[in-house]
Amino acid sequence: MNPATVVILAAGRGTRMRSATPKLAHDLCGWPLIHWPVAAAREAGAARVIVVVSEESPLDGALPHGVLSATQATPNGTGGAVLAAGSQIDHAASVIVLNGDVPLVDAALLRELADQHELSGAAATMVTIELDDPRGYGRVVRDADGAVERVVETKNGGEASASELAIREVNTGVFAFKADVLLEQLARVPAVGEEIYLPGVLPLIRAAGGALATFAAEDPALLLGVNDRAQLAVVRAEAQRRIQERHMLAGVTIVQPSSTSIDVGVKIAADTLVEPCTQLLGDTRIGTGASVGPHTTVIDSLLGDGVRVLHSHLVDCELREGATVGPFAYLRPGALLRERAKAGTFVEIKNSDVGARTKVPHLSYVGDADIGEDTNLGAGSITANYDGYAKHRTKIGARVRGSVDTSYVAPVTVGDDAWTAAGSVITGDVPPGALAVARSRQRNVEGYSERRKDAEDA
């Protein structure tokens, strides 16, 4: 793409979403809707990206860093939106205009559009598609020689004749223009009611001697629009298909794509297996030869080579090479499992560093702890990290053998090679190599059952 400005129209009210959230701030596979066309424009090589927003919905916090914005003070249509961005458009270059609610537009289409527009020398190039059911779209009207005359809108009844409604070629809302020609003629487009339609500039450009061209999009799915939540679901399904296809072609096995969700920013190395009913979300990274799922959610986490995660929920954590998790484990933010460490069945870990080859096999809670390598914590191990006022850390050394039902009341340190007796409540530091026994001595009361029976019969 030659250096060009891309203007993305994002000032629509989005009332059909029935939402307090602006339409283009709604999530689509890990990104707000508006991020998708911005990313496509940047990947295509746009020199400048301008997003036109409204005063009612400025999209604060939803716009990617470095994007320029222009405010359309009055909701006066797509033409008015482009005029609102006029002062930021390079008048000496080409400008591409597209709607922000068409998120699947990709960089390849924008590059091809820009290249064809430059090579043809046209003043305006409009992306069109042919649809079996063109209802709701503006129809492309051509003259007897096949040249574009105008676009007939069909939003309101009576705008198009029966013959025009029969036309299957439609305007997609994606255009390339010579910027100076666009801005000169757009200022002359008459309003229809309160709106200035961007396609209304085409007859004026033609009348002034400018050539009009079309670019036929081969894949209609790239131009699917989002006006309500039902259409968002359709677009999400197509986006998922494309995301998963990209991973599979790169060497990832996805056993059941229909039950799998993968966000657009997720990265997965080759030879990893994604089992059914698995969600990989946010900024998740997965190494080679890993296995994730089934029935697993991983959010904003880093999983190393050869990791195994089964029936578990992971958020903002790190698993290094060969670590295993699950089934039914919950790893919360700040959990780090080093090489070949294990978090087993019904284990919860948060804000803790679990050493290499260390095992927390089952039915345990580890919070705010540092555990050395080759340690084993028995079933029912608990780090009591909160005293009602503040959190405290537990430090457990290397090669420690913690027996079942041991509670470590922080702050406490257990030295290397130490042991704990089953059922102990550890409230003081344990020296290296020591056995900590922190429980009352067992006392058996002989004949207790008979004495109870005699008492009940009396």
LOVO-194041 format. One line per 8 residues: number of its first residue (from 1); their letters; for each residue x, y negated, z of N, C-alpha, C. Coordinates in steps of 0.001 Angstrom, whole numbers, plus 500000, padded with zeros to 6 digits. Example, Ala and Ser with C-alpha at 12.3 -4.5 7.8 and 13.67 -1.06 7.14 Angstrom:
<mikols>
1 = as = 513190:505690:507800:512300:504500:507800:513200:503300:507800  512850:502250:507080:513670:501060:507140:512900:499970:507870 $
</mikols>
This chain:
<mikols>
1 = mnpatvvi = 500850:501194:500000:500000:500000:500000:500883:498760:500000  500646:497845:499047:501307:496555:499090:500842:495810:500336  501665:494892:500867:501241:494173:502073:499848:493582:501893  498954:493951:502744:497568:493515:502628:496992:493302:504009  495971:492473:504054:495193:492304:505272:494039:493286:505244  493789:493939:506370:492599:494784:506502:491683:494135:507524  490456:493853:507103:489454:493259:507979:488433:494337:508315  488258:494577:509609:487323:495601:510076:486155:494906:510766 $
9 = laagrgtr = 484961:495155:510254:483767:494480:510761:483216:495243:511954  483216:494575:513113:482824:495251:514352:481925:494370:515209  481182:493468:514560:480350:492527:515314:478895:492955:515396  478552:494107:514813:477167:494559:514870:476701:494816:516292  475425:494655:516519:474896:494796:517881:474804:496245:518334  474635:497168:517402:474571:498580:517765:473395:498931:518642  472256:498283:518421:471101:498490:519305:470562:499915:519245  470772:500578:518118:470237:501938:517992:470995:502959:518843 $
17 = mrsatpkl = 472128:502569:519407:472826:503470:520329:472109:503559:521676  471237:502573:521953:470518:502538:523236:471516:502648:524397  472482:501739:524414:473583:501866:525370:474044:500501:525844  474461:500446:527112:475092:499236:527633:476526:499102:527135  477087:500176:526616:478437:500164:526051:478370:499749:524592  479192:498799:524152:479201:498440:522730:479412:499675:521863  478734:499707:520734:478786:500905:519891:480215:501333:519585  481056:500383:519199:482388:500747:518748:483357:501018:519899 $
25 = ahdlcgwp = 482859:500917:521137:483648:501344:522287:483298:502770:522715  482296:503374:522079:481953:504759:522404:483072:505697:521987  483213:506775:522721:484311:507713:522497:484034:508627:521308  485059:508824:520512:485039:509832:519462:486338:510623:519562  486250:511801:520165:487397:512708:520262:488618:512031:520870  488398:511279:521941:489513:510722:522689:489881:509298:522374  489331:508732:521316:489557:507323:520992:488229:506599:520915  488177:505311:521290:486992:504520:520956:486805:504494:519443 $
33 = lihwpvaa = 485577:504392:519010:485301:504395:517565:486166:503402:516800  486367:502211:517371:487092:501174:516651:488553:501553:516427  489100:502439:517254:490501:502823:517081:490732:503578:515775  489724:504308:515312:489907:505157:514128:490211:504349:512869  489393:503385:512476:489758:502624:511277:491019:501791:511470  491267:501312:512691:492503:500565:512942:493714:501474:512697  493664:502690:513211:494770:503629:513022:494975:503950:511547  493868:504113:510808:493980:504397:509375:494630:503232:508640 $
41 = areagaar = 494236:501989:508987:494812:500808:508335:496300:500705:508626  496689:500959:509867:498104:500871:510223:498910:501960:509520  498380:503176:509489:499091:504263:508827:499228:503996:507329  498229:503324:506756:498277:503006:505333:499290:501920:505015  499768:501206:506024:500780:500188:505813:500271:498774:505772  499113:498520:506363:498556:497171:506354:499496:496197:507038  499662:495021:506419:500514:493993:507006:499849:493339:508202  498524:493325:508204:497784:492652:509270:496416:493323:509395 $
49 = vivvvsee = 495993:493577:510625:494671:494164:510876:493875:493188:511731  492708:492790:511223:491838:491848:511924:490516:492551:512217  490096:492535:513458:488803:493097:513843:487869:491939:514163  486731:491909:513488:485741:490855:513711:484746:491343:514751  484661:490617:515863:483788:490998:516969:482735:489912:517175  481763:490213:518011:480737:489232:518342:480998:488659:519721  480338:487544:520023:480466:486970:521360:479817:487880:522397  478766:488594:521998:478077:489490:522917:478897:490737:523214 $
57 = spldgalp = 479632:491217:522212:480413:492447:522363:481834:492216:521881  482672:491576:522686:484038:491259:522248:484971:492468:522225  484489:493619:522692:485289:494849:522725:486544:494699:523580  486423:493932:524650:487552:493752:525561:488010:495107:526088  489301:495363:525975:489859:496608:526466:489760:497763:525503  488972:497621:524442:488813:498720:523491:489665:498543:522247  490184:497343:522011:490983:497105:520817:492422:497554:521045  493025:498220:520084:494428:498621:520224:495347:497414:520331 $
65 = hgvlsatq = 496486:497620:520963:497461:496549:521131:497942:496061:519770  498091:494754:519642:498639:494169:518426:497641:493856:517348  496387:494217:517559:495353:493917:516569:494873:492476:516751  494710:491772:515641:494137:490435:515698:492620:490542:515782  491991:489541:516376:490533:489549:516436:489996:488187:516018  488811:488215:515464:488084:487002:515099:486670:487161:515621  486078:486083:516069:484733:486138:516650:483717:485582:515667  482706:486389:515399:481580:485945:514570:480547:485331:515515 $
73 = atpngtgg = 480526:483998:515568:479704:483303:516561:478219:483519:516327  477820:483606:515058:476408:483794:514710:476256:485125:513987  475286:485949:514363:475101:487239:513679:474470:487039:512300  475297:486616:511363:474776:486273:510032:475283:487206:508945  475448:488483:509280:475704:489490:508267:477173:489747:507989  477388:490714:507083:478749:491155:506777:479555:490056:506092  478912:489258:505250:479614:488145:504614:480043:487109:505634  479162:486812:506589:479502:485877:507648:480640:486382:508505 $
81 = avlaagsq = 480709:487707:508694:481795:488284:509481:483139:488074:508799  483185:488278:507476:484442:488063:506758:484847:486595:506806  483871:485700:506662:484180:484271:506748:484751:483918:508115  484283:484583:509162:484797:484309:510510:486274:484644:510627  486745:485588:509805:488154:485977:509831:488987:485223:508803  488347:484317:508059:489003:483678:506918:490308:482992:507228  490395:482316:508364:491610:481567:508683:492798:482470:508961  492559:483769:509243:493650:484692:509549:494035:485578:508367 $
89 = idhaasvi = 493312:485435:507266:493582:486248:506084:494639:485566:505226  495602:486336:504737:496623:485823:503826:495981:485609:502459  495783:484352:502071:495079:484047:500830:495856:484478:499598  497139:484731:499738:497948:485072:498570:498046:486574:498331  497438:487375:499186:497552:488832:499081:496175:489454:498894  496168:490750:498829:494906:491475:498773:494331:491613:500184  493018:491784:500247:492363:492031:501525:491419:493204:501356  491472:494134:502287:490552:495276:502311:489567:495044:503437 $
97 = vlngdvpl = 488297:495255:503151:487231:495056:504132:486498:496374:504316  486285:496773:505559:485514:497979:505840:484766:497816:507148  483785:498641:507337:482987:498609:508559:483657:499432:509655  483580:498937:510884:484187:499646:512003:483444:500895:512401  482201:501050:511952:481416:502226:512337:481519:503350:511315  482575:503328:510493:482864:504417:509557:484239:504978:509949  484288:505730:511041:485578:506042:511672:486438:507056:510939  485867:507832:510020:486654:508885:509385:487402:508419:508141 $
105 = vdaallre = 487246:507137:507778:488059:506599:506688:489525:506837:507014  490276:507399:506067:491666:507724:506391:492650:506870:505607  493916:507001:505985:494963:506186:505384:495112:506473:503901  494935:507728:503490:495095:508080:502081:494085:507335:501217  492840:507278:501675:491823:506559:500893:492165:505075:500797  492597:504467:501897:492924:503040:501876:494127:502763:500978  495128:503628:501018:496286:503449:500141:495889:503566:498676  495090:504585:498355:494666:504778:496963:493811:503612:496483 $
113 = ladqhels = 492943:503122:497354:492122:501962:497000:493002:500757:496720  493955:500487:497601:494826:499328:497425:495649:499445:496158  496172:500642:495906:496997:500826:494713:496186:500641:493438  494997:501247:493396:494167:501108:492189:493749:499658:491995  493418:498995:493085:493004:497594:492992:494132:496738:492412  495345:496946:492868:496481:496172:492366:496761:496483:490905  496748:497771:490545:497066:498158:489177:496020:497680:488178  494742:497664:488584:493672:497269:487666:493631:495770:487425 $
121 = gaaatmvt = 494172:494999:488357:494088:493546:488243:492705:492998:488527  491812:493837:489071:490440:493400:489351:490430:492385:490483  489411:491525:490455:489226:490584:491561:488576:491263:492748  487791:492307:492470:487122:493054:493539:487010:494509:493134  487284:495393:494083:487117:496823:493855:486260:497375:494988  485197:498073:494619:484241:498596:495599:484327:500115:495630  484435:500684:496837:484420:502135:496986:482982:502609:496930  482707:503573:496062:481352:504100:495914:481370:505615:496040 $
129 = ielddprg = 480213:506151:496333:479996:507597:496307:478637:507867:495695  478466:509069:495194:477159:509500:494698:476545:510454:495702  475307:510173:496092:474614:510957:497100:473332:511536:496528  473027:512784:496921:471739:513366:496530:470597:512632:497221  470828:512176:498437:469830:511408:499173:470444:510068:499553  470260:509033:498730:470924:507747:498979:470119:506785:499855  469091:507268:500520:468247:506375:501324:469076:505623:502362  468783:504313:502465:469456:503479:503432:470703:502806:502911 $
137 = ygrvvrda = 471167:503212:501739:472385:502627:501175:472039:501620:500077  472928:500626:499897:472795:499715:498769:473164:500424:497481  472346:500236:496427:472576:500902:495146:473473:500057:494252  474361:500731:493515:475281:500061:492594:474603:499949:491231  474313:498728:490828:473647:498472:489549:474706:498127:488514  474672:498845:487383:475622:498610:486301:474892:498112:485059  475643:497411:484168:475046:496932:482924:475105:498028:481866  474690:497689:480642:474628:498685:479568:475997:499248:479225 $
145 = dgavervv = 477043:498496:479501:478403:498964:479222:479021:499719:480395  478280:499845:481466:478778:500566:482627:479524:499712:483625  479627:498416:483379:480309:497526:484320:479391:497194:485493  479990:497004:486660:479213:496686:487853:478612:495291:487714  477298:495195:487980:476629:493893:488012:476465:493392:489439  475943:494280:490283:475603:493848:491642:475283:495071:492489  475068:494826:493769:474581:495844:494696:473202:495420:495167  472242:496319:495068:470884:496041:495532:470710:496663:496910 $
153 = etknggea = 470417:495823:497898:470200:496315:499255:468825:496958:499361  468707:497917:500280:467433:498632:500447:466991:498669:501899  467625:497834:502736:467286:497861:504159:465840:497452:504390  465382:496444:503662:464008:495982:503791:463209:496392:502553  461977:496806:502745:461129:497220:501637:460924:496106:500622  460870:496491:499331:460625:495513:498284:461869:494871:497718  463052:495176:498276:464285:494569:497767:464731:495215:496470  464397:496489:496273:464832:497220:495088:463637:497761:494333 $
161 = saselair = 463779:497817:493000:462728:498386:492162:462789:499902:492211  461772:500545:491651:461744:502006:491639:462927:502580:490871  463290:501947:489765:464418:502442:488978:465729:502256:489737  465833:501170:490472:467043:500944:491257:467131:501927:492421  465993:502238:493033:465994:503215:494121:466375:504609:493642  466221:504862:492344:466575:506176:491793:468078:506324:491564  468816:505229:491660:470266:505287:491461:470912:506060:492615  471826:506964:492290:472489:507789:493309:473852:507238:493717 $
169 = evntgvfa = 474432:506344:492917:475712:505749:493268:475476:504622:494270  476169:504681:495389:475893:503723:496461:477180:503037:496916  476982:501865:497518:478071:501101:498116:478387:501678:499491  479662:501940:499733:480073:502514:501024:480425:501452:502057  480515:500183:501625:480925:499127:502543:482427:498957:502646  483191:499641:501787:484645:499508:501756:485026:498806:500456  485761:497687:500553:486108:496866:499399:487573:496474:499445  488124:496178:498264:489397:495474:498149:489154:494234:497295 $
177 = fkadvlle = 489726:493104:497702:489539:491839:496993:490873:491121:496835  490950:490263:495810:491934:489197:495851:491435:488203:496887  492223:487965:497900:491724:487221:499053:491253:485822:498693  492018:485120:497846:491616:483749:497522:490291:483717:496774  490088:484671:495866:488830:484733:495117:487677:485054:496059  487893:486019:496945:486841:486397:497891:486388:485203:498721  487322:484515:499339:486950:483450:500260:486332:482259:499527  486800:482009:498308:486212:480912:497533:484753:481204:497186 $
185 = qlarvpav = 484482:482416:496718:483125:482736:496265:482201:483102:497432  482763:483647:498508:481920:484047:499630:481246:482845:500272  481898:481716:500236:481305:480502:500807:480073:480049:500029  479890:480587:498820:478754:480188:497966:477611:481208:497967  477788:482306:498665:476743:483346:498656:475532:482858:499425  474343:482878:498789:473139:482435:499506:472722:483451:500559  472184:482952:501639:471714:483836:502709:470403:484497:502308  470217:485719:502756:468954:486441:502604:468355:486501:503996 $
193 = geeiylpg = 467346:485660:504210:466867:485485:505574:467957:484774:506362  468461:485429:507422:469529:484840:508215:470892:485457:507917  470935:486376:506949:472171:487127:506729:472808:486800:505381  474145:486812:505406:474935:486727:504185:475529:488112:503953  475083:488755:502869:475580:490095:502583:476893:490005:501812  477908:490752:502250:479182:490747:501551:479049:491156:500082  478251:492175:499728:478133:492523:498310:477551:491388:497457  476930:490398:498099:476408:489269:497344:477479:488455:496648 $
201 = vlpliraa = 478741:488670:497016:479837:487943:496376:480157:488513:494995  479774:489750:494734:480164:490397:493489:479620:489684:492243  478308:489353:492166:477826:488632:490969:478512:487290:490777  478860:486616:491878:479531:485321:491757:480952:485485:491212  481641:486512:491667:482984:486779:491142:482908:487105:489666  481920:487899:489294:481758:488267:487881:481434:487044:487040  480545:486207:487543:480164:485012:486788:481341:484063:486602  482285:484088:487548:483461:483221:487457:484567:483838:486607 $
209 = ggalatfa = 484294:485007:486021:485259:485637:485134:486137:486685:485786  485901:486991:487043:486690:488008:487725:486193:489410:487413  487110:490328:487253:486745:491708:486948:486320:492443:488215  485259:493259:488062:484787:494105:489152:485115:495553:488820  485688:496278:489765:486026:497680:489560:485424:498517:490677  485351:499808:490435:484891:500731:491478:485943:501806:491686  485936:502344:492890:486823:503446:493266:485925:504546:493818  485886:505694:493129:484991:506776:493525:485645:507622:494614 $
217 = aedpalll = 485038:507651:495777:485550:508486:496866:485153:509935:496621  486132:510822:496695:485855:512230:496409:485227:512949:497595  485486:512480:498801:484998:513172:500002:483998:512274:500731  482704:512501:500552:481704:511648:501211:481804:511657:502727  482342:512725:503314:482425:512803:504774:483310:511707:505349  484281:511217:504555:485144:510146:505042:484373:508873:505318  483189:508769:504748:482434:507519:504826:481149:507673:505627  481101:508729:506447:479950:508891:507332:479898:507744:508331 $
225 = gvndraql = 478732:507144:508476:478569:506027:509391:477941:506443:510698  478110:505598:511715:477558:505848:513042:476653:504677:513410  475364:504933:513458:474410:503918:513893:473691:504311:515179  473661:505598:515484:472998:506067:516703:473747:507291:517212  473290:507818:518324:474027:508928:518944:473889:510220:518155  472796:510377:517428:472658:511566:516581:473707:511542:515468  473901:510367:514853:474927:510269:513816:476330:510401:514418  476516:509921:515638:477805:510085:516307:478121:511565:516491 $
233 = avvraeaq = 477109:512360:516812:477332:513800:516971:477741:514440:515652  477136:513998:514554:477499:514524:513227:478953:514168:512908  479315:512921:513159:480684:512482:512893:481670:513207:513807  481291:513417:515063:482183:514127:515985:482444:515548:515503  481404:516214:515007:481595:517572:514504:482566:517587:513325  482445:516608:512441:483352:516547:511300:484773:516180:511753  484878:515262:512699:486197:514901:513211:486868:516105:513871  486100:516880:514653:486650:518078:515270:487124:519076:514224 $
241 = rriqerhm = 486329:519243:513176:486732:520179:512123:488081:519772:511536  488254:518484:511289:489494:518001:510682:490672:518113:511660  490437:517765:512917:491504:517861:513919:491963:519311:514061  491012:520212:514199:491368:521612:514403:492006:522218:513155  491525:521837:511989:492132:522337:510756:493604:521910:510669  493875:520658:511057:495259:520172:511039:496145:521024:511953  495652:521353:513145:496453:522176:514061:496625:523597:513526  495562:524162:512984:495660:525538:512496:496631:525636:511328 $
249 = lagvtivq = 496603:524656:510427:497530:524659:509302:498971:524472:509766  499149:523912:510973:500490:523721:511535:500938:524910:512383  500135:525985:512432:500577:527193:513101:499942:527490:514438  498860:526784:514788:498151:527019:516051:496964:527942:515789  496775:528937:516635:495607:529816:516525:494485:529282:517409  493352:528977:516803:492156:528566:517534:491125:529659:517308  490881:530445:518334:490093:531665:518174:488664:531361:517780  488062:530356:518384:486653:530050:518121:486478:528541:518000 $
257 = psstsidv = 486719:527980:516831:486649:526520:516676:485318:525921:517115  484225:526642:516949:482913:526074:517271:482741:525784:518755  483490:526464:519618:483362:526242:521064:484569:525497:521641  485415:524987:520769:486652:524336:521198:486590:522840:520908  487111:522024:521820:487203:520577:521609:488656:520154:521796  489173:519434:520801:490547:518947:520864:490535:517465:520499  491020:516625:521388:491060:515194:521115:492110:514869:520059  491915:513731:519409:492752:513351:518276:494210:513141:518675 $
265 = gvkiaadt = 494475:512739:519919:495843:512469:520336:496593:513662:520870  495957:514831:520945:496593:516033:521493:497639:516559:520514  498773:517025:521051:499824:517625:520233:500048:519062:520698  500093:519995:519735:500246:521418:520037:501307:521989:519106  502281:522694:519662:503325:523301:518845:502844:524623:518264  503598:525115:517291:503231:526341:516582:503234:527548:517512  502457:528550:517104:502357:529838:517798:501717:529737:519166  500999:528676:519411:500188:528584:520629:498790:529107:520329 $
273 = lvepctql = 498188:529738:521315:496862:530341:521197:495873:529532:522026  494791:529090:521398:493723:528378:522095:492490:529276:522091  492125:529729:523273:491013:530680:523415:489668:529944:523419  488550:530679:523273:487223:530044:523198:486871:529219:524438  485966:528252:524218:485409:527415:525281:486497:526633:526021  487438:526109:525250:488548:525351:525817:488491:523913:525321  488793:522964:526231:488871:521552:525885:490291:521059:526142  490884:520459:525124:492209:519851:525237:492021:518369:524971 $
281 = lgdtrigt = 492190:517553:526009:491722:516176:525946:492832:515178:526270  492602:513938:525829:493490:512839:526182:494862:512975:525546  495877:512720:526356:497259:512702:525877:497961:514015:526208  497290:515118:525989:497832:516441:526311:498880:516864:525281  499957:517493:525773:501018:518035:524925:501247:519493:525316  501294:520368:524308:501460:521796:524567:502603:522321:523705  503511:523081:524329:504667:523608:523629:504347:524836:522797  505384:525481:522317:505222:526641:521454:504955:527904:522270 $
289 = gasvgpht = 504196:528819:521665:503971:530116:522278:503157:530109:523540  502418:529041:523791:501562:528972:524982:500229:529651:524714  499491:529900:525782:498138:530449:525683:497246:529685:526649  496193:529092:526116:495312:528251:526927:493878:528725:526753  493214:529034:527874:491840:529488:527840:491765:530987:528021  490537:531514:527947:489284:530810:527643:488778:529988:528835  487720:529206:528550:487029:528417:529575:488002:527574:530389  488762:526754:529694:489789:525929:530344:489689:524504:529829 $
297 = tvidsllg = 489892:523535:530742:489955:522120:530373:491317:521586:530777  491991:520936:529831:493303:520336:530083:493225:518869:529671  493496:517963:530611:493368:516525:530366:494704:515843:530670  495228:515098:529703:496420:514258:529915:497558:515025:530593  497817:516231:530138:498801:517082:530801:499867:517563:529827  501004:517957:530395:502132:518457:529615:502345:519921:529938  502198:520778:528928:502355:522224:529090:503548:522668:528253  504525:523296:528896:505735:523691:528204:505587:524964:527402 $
305 = dgvrvlhs = 506686:525393:526791:506694:526613:525988:506300:527813:526844  505487:528693:526254:505155:529944:526906:504272:529851:528123  503669:528725:528361:502765:528562:529510:501494:529381:529293  500928:529879:530388:499661:530615:530335:498674:529959:531287  497491:529589:530769:496454:528966:531597:495140:529674:531298  494487:530194:532337:493279:531000:532165:492166:530477:533072  491007:530172:532491:489820:529793:533273:490144:528729:534326  490712:527617:533923:491183:526634:534902:490940:525213:534433 $
313 = hlvdcelr = 491152:524263:535350:490938:522838:535084:492201:522081:535484  492819:521401:534506:494091:520709:534731:493938:519240:534369  494384:518358:535251:494300:516919:535002:495639:516265:535342  496244:515606:534370:497433:514783:534598:498497:515538:535385  498853:516712:534892:499856:517519:535571:500874:518032:534555  501909:518686:535051:502962:519211:534179:503266:520656:534535  503288:521510:533502:503657:522915:533655:504877:523162:532770  505957:523569:533366:507159:523795:532586:507230:525231:532072 $
321 = egatvgpf = 508224:525510:531291:508316:526744:530518:507977:527983:531346  507052:528766:530803:506704:530046:531400:505824:529992:532626  505365:528823:533037:504477:528733:534202:503130:529371:533883  502461:529875:534928:501148:530497:534747:500155:529894:535728  498921:529764:535257:497870:529153:536065:496580:529933:535878  495882:530182:537002:494560:530757:536946:494542:532248:537201  493327:532783:537132:492077:532102:536767:491514:531250:537921  490655:530329:537547:489894:529494:538484:490797:528628:539356 $
329 = aylrpgal = 491820:528051:538760:492690:527130:539474:492332:525697:539104  492682:524767:539990:492428:523343:539776:493723:522609:540067  494361:522094:539015:495583:521312:539169:495260:519852:538954  495457:519070:539997:495084:517658:540001:496285:516767:539678  496071:515457:539541:497164:514568:539151:498402:514697:540037  499554:514715:539375:500817:514786:540089:501315:516184:540376  500548:517200:539959:501007:518578:540172:502087:518917:539143  503204:519451:539624:504299:519900:538763:504636:521338:539112 $
337 = lrerakag = 504486:522228:538132:504919:523615:538272:506171:523783:537424  507276:524061:538099:508533:524216:537368:508593:525594:536697  509707:525889:536049:509828:527066:535195:509363:528337:535896  508404:529022:535247:507866:530321:535651:507224:530295:537042  506832:529127:537492:506046:529057:538732:504620:529535:538459  503909:529848:539546:502562:530392:539403:501591:529718:540363  500438:529318:539825:499290:528902:540637:498166:529866:540289  497809:530713:541230:496917:531820:540913:495442:531519:541102 $
345 = tfveikns = 494701:532555:541467:493248:532501:541522:492754:531612:542663  491855:530702:542331:491261:529785:543317:492349:529030:544099  493288:528476:543366:494344:527653:543942:494139:526214:543490  494264:525272:544429:494203:523848:544111:495529:523205:544495  496112:522465:543541:497394:521793:543785:497278:520354:543328  497743:519420:544168:497748:518014:543753:498998:517323:544299  499567:516452:543468:500699:515610:543870:501781:516429:544564  502143:517540:543934:503107:518453:544548:504084:518980:543510 $
353 = dvgartkv = 505300:519249:543967:506373:519790:543135:506595:521234:543564  506232:522170:542683:506335:523597:542981:507553:524140:542241  508506:524684:542961:509794:525061:542405:509749:526206:541411  510842:526375:540696:510956:527437:539702:510726:528799:540347  509895:529600:539664:509569:530979:540062:508830:531064:541401  508420:529966:541929:507639:529972:543172:506201:530361:542872  505581:531098:543801:504229:531598:543603:503287:531077:544692  502166:530552:544220:501044:530248:545124:499903:531109:544575 $
361 = phlsyvgd = 499841:532390:544988:499051:533350:544219:497539:533165:544275  496979:532829:545462:495509:532809:545488:494971:532134:546757  493775:531550:546588:492980:531052:547714:493741:530059:548583  494425:529106:547922:495283:528184:548666:495080:526751:548203  495425:525819:549119:495444:524395:548782:496823:523838:549100  497446:523232:548078:498753:522606:548247:498632:521157:547802  498757:520236:548765:498673:518821:548448:499819:518053:549068  500400:517130:548300:501490:516280:548801:502620:517115:549383 $
369 = adigedtn = 503112:518045:548565:504137:518972:549058:505285:519088:548056  506452:519431:548580:507622:519762:547779:508055:521164:548180  508061:522080:547206:508363:523476:547495:509552:523902:546641  510527:524532:547244:511721:524965:546533:511474:526165:545643  512544:526671:545052:512440:527781:544105:512325:529119:544824  511724:530084:544103:511624:531480:544560:510923:531638:545901  510016:530734:546191:509216:530812:547422:507885:531490:547115  507321:532146:548104:506000:532770:547960:505119:532331:549127 $
377 = lgagsita = 503989:531730:548804:503012:531355:549826:501856:532337:549767  501556:532964:550886:500516:533978:550920:499120:533406:550748  498153:534302:550585:496757:533889:550395:496291:533033:551565  495514:532005:551248:494970:531155:552294:495947:530147:552852  497032:529861:552120:497991:528851:552591:497402:527451:552384  497603:526603:553394:497050:525250:553359:498121:524259:553795  498266:523175:553038:499049:522048:553537:498057:521006:554036  498054:520774:555330:497137:519803:555934:497803:518429:555836 $
385 = nydgyakh = 497514:517735:554730:498285:516539:554384:497669:515238:554885  496473:515281:555451:495768:514044:555821:495400:514098:557294  495836:513070:558041:495566:513054:559483:494369:512186:559853  493611:511777:558872:492470:510900:559108:492777:509446:558854  494051:509115:558741:494475:507734:558503:495401:507612:557292  496284:508576:557118:497276:508481:556045:497623:509878:555548  498184:509938:554320:498669:511192:553746:500135:511384:554128  500531:512625:554378:501909:512963:554727:502355:514141:553867 $
393 = rtkigarv = 503673:514248:553654:504192:515309:552808:504670:516495:553628  504542:517655:552993:505082:518899:553521:506275:519299:552659  507369:519711:553314:508558:520147:552586:508848:521594:552938  508792:522440:551921:509026:523874:552093:510217:524242:551220  511204:524872:551778:512450:525118:551082:512385:526250:550073  513564:526679:549642:513685:527774:548688:513639:529118:549401  513086:530119:548685:513061:531511:549149:512310:531671:550472  511381:530790:550710:510545:530887:551911:509476:531955:551683 $
401 = rgsvdtsy = 509154:532711:552752:508079:533694:552695:507000:533259:553689  505973:532624:553132:504863:532186:553969:503773:533238:553980  503446:533753:555127:502429:534813:555194:501026:534236:555016  500051:535145:554932:498675:534731:554664:498140:533860:555801  497214:532977:555404:496505:532119:556367:497467:531287:557204  498453:530713:556556:499355:529786:557226:498953:528364:556869  498822:527527:557891:498550:526106:557676:499785:525308:558065  500199:524409:557162:501363:523564:557397:500841:522153:557670 $
409 = vapvtvgd = 500940:521680:558905:500373:520399:559302:501438:519316:559085  501251:518540:558048:502245:517528:557672:502233:516345:558645  503397:515680:558787:504671:515969:558109:505422:517097:558790  505855:518054:557985:506582:519188:558529:507548:519692:557463  508685:520244:557924:509688:520778:557011:509964:522231:557374  509946:523091:556365:510276:524507:556535:511566:524755:555766  512587:525213:556440:513894:525362:555823:513988:526522:554862  515071:526558:554091:515328:527648:553140:515345:528992:553869 $
417 = dawtaags = 514809:530017:553155:514857:531413:553631:514071:531632:554918  513210:530687:555297:512398:530855:556509:511177:531727:556216  510548:532168:557310:509343:532996:557239:508286:532382:558142  507017:532681:557844:505935:532368:558792:505123:533629:559027  504608:533736:560231:503754:534872:560566:502327:534598:560104  501627:535650:559767:500245:535510:559302:499398:534786:560338  498546:533891:559868:497635:533178:560751:498272:532057:561541  499443:531620:561158:500137:530585:561930:499696:529190:561502 $
425 = vitgdvpp = 499711:528281:562498:499507:526857:562248:500820:526171:562563  501533:525770:561513:502884:525238:561662:502796:523735:561881  503151:523291:563087:503093:521868:563425:504468:521252:563649  505502:522110:563715:506864:521625:563911:507781:522168:562841  508919:521543:562671:509871:521975:561652:510355:523395:561944  510631:524143:560862:511123:525515:560971:512550:525545:560433  513527:525939:561213:514921:525958:560744:515117:526967:559616  516129:526787:558805:516427:527761:557748:516601:529158:558315 $
433 = galavars = 516038:530138:557644:516194:531532:558040:515387:531971:559227  514623:531079:559853:513856:531435:561056:512494:532003:560696  511908:532722:561663:510522:533167:561566:509687:532295:562491  508676:531639:561935:507792:530791:562744:506517:531564:563058  506247:531713:564360:505016:532355:564827:504253:531303:565614  503128:530877:565094:502378:529802:565748:500926:530222:565872  500723:531210:566804:499383:531720:567044:499352:532306:568450  498171:532411:569017:498083:533006:570361:498277:534513:570264 $
441 = rqrnvegy = 498801:535089:571374:499048:536527:571380:497724:537282:571407  497652:538384:570682:496438:539201:570623:496216:539919:571954  494962:539934:572396:494595:540652:573628:493397:541535:573312  493503:542851:573577:492412:543795:573327:491660:544080:574627  490379:543947:574597:489553:544235:575773:488963:545631:575592  489483:546602:576344:489036:547987:576217:487589:548133:576692  486813:548996:575994:485449:549305:576393:484462:548174:576187  484826:547170:575405:483983:545979:575263:482635:546326:574645 $
449 = serrkdae = 482625:547213:573648:481385:547556:572964:480405:548244:573908  480905:549182:574741:480047:549866:575697:479500:548900:576728  480328:547973:577182:479873:547014:578197:478785:546105:577637  478873:545741:576387:477819:544941:575761:476526:545741:575684  476643:547035:575298:475436:547842:575155:474746:548028:576509  475536:548247:577562:474943:548394:578892:474238:547104:579311  474856:545957:578984:474275:544665:579365:472958:544426:578622  472908:544847:577359:471694:544627:576575:470563:545544:577029 $
457 = da = 470911:546753:577533:469884:547690:577982:469340:547362:579371  470102:546580:580118:469730:546304:581517:468471:545422:581592 $
</mikols>
